[in-house]
Amino acid sequence: MSAADADTFEFVVSTIRRTINEDWIADFEITSETRFNDDLELESIEFVKIADQLQAHYGDRLDIAGWLSGKSVAELIGLSVGVLTDYIEQTLAA
């Protein structure tokens, strides 16, 4: 993972922690394989808040809603922190 990728990953993780803002998340190990649905058990509104904060930080270059709309139900259920980070990195690099 490059330094830029690591910075993006850390920003995504910090955004998740701020958004969930519950005691358990402070000690929960979030890796690139951590899944939003199965591991973090996020409500859809929490994911929307995370996406909104990422969009606000990175700007109009990201279209998280559009990117997600192209995913199957299985892909959405299995969405991981790493996949989201990869999308951000690829979009910013383009």
Buried (B, 14 or more C-beta within 10 A) or exposed (E): EEEEBEEBBEBBBEBBBEBBEEEEBEEBEBEBEBBBBEBBEBEEEBBBBBBBBBBEEBEEEBEBEEBBEEEEEEEBEBBBBBBBBBBBBEBEEE
